[in-house]
């Protein structure tokens, strides 16, 4: 029983590695491995009054990779096209349970 579980887990890890390696090789064989997508960022800033202020940044191009998985710290272009708005939380949410005088 334990040997079967180990084999299944090893097969899953080997399959994941093979998919990532195949995606990596396909990416480097392409003529245009990098792309660019316009992304709009919104910043959610936590205020002391337990409210959140939203600030909008100008749309800017973000470098992406034309592959199925992220590589080299860049997101896949298909993901950025599907999610052109990014939300960034700034600061922390104030604790409502502790109130100082």
N, C-alpha and C positions, 0 to 999 in steps of 0.2 A: 504493500500500500504506500509506504513512504517513498519507495523507489519510483513508483508511478508518478507521484506528485512532483518529485524532483525532475523527472523527465519532462513532464508537462511544463513546469516552470522554466526549465532550460530551453525548451522549444519556443516558448513565448519570448524569452529574452533574445534568442538567436533570430527569431523572425523580426522582432523590433529592430535589432541591429542591422539585419539585412535590408529592411525597408529604408532606414536612415542612410545606410551606405549607398544604396541604389539611388536615392534622392540626391545625395551629395555628388555622386559621379555624374548623374544626369544634369545637375546644375552646372558643373564645370565643363561639360561638353557643349553647353548652349552658347550661341553667339552673343546673346544678351542676358547674362545672368542677373544683372541688377536692373531695377525699375524705379519709378518714382510715383508717389501717390500724394495728392493734396489732402492734408489732415487738419481738422479744426480741433484745437485743444480748449477744454474748459477746466478752470481751476475752482475747486470747492474749498473755500477757506473757512475753517471753524473759528467763530468769534467767541469772546468771553461770555456773551449773553446767551449762550447755548443755541445760537442761530448759525446758519451757514450762508456765506456770501459767495455768489458765483461770478467769476471773472472770465471773460472770453479773450482768447489770444487770436491773433491774425492767422488765417489759414497759411500753412507753409508746406512745401514739399518734403516728404519723408522718403528716404532710401529704403527699398524693399528688395527681396530676392524673388525671382520667378521660379519658385519651387513649391513643393507641397508642405515642407517643414521649415522652421526658422533655421538660418545658418549665419554664422559670423556675427551674431548680435542683431541681425536684421529680421524683421517680421516678414512673413510671406505676403506677396502683393495681393493675393486673393483675399486674405484676411483684412488688410487695410482698406481695400475697395468695399468690402462688406461692412466694415466698422470705421467710417471716415471721421467720426466724432470720438475723441478720447477724453475721459474725465480723470483728473488728477486731484487727489485729496491732499490738501496742505494743512499742516498742523494736526492737532488731535481733538477729538470730541471732548468737551469739558465733562467732568464727572458730576452728575446731578445729585449723587447721594452724599457727597461731602460739600458742605457749604462753610466757608470761612467767614468770620464776622468782619 
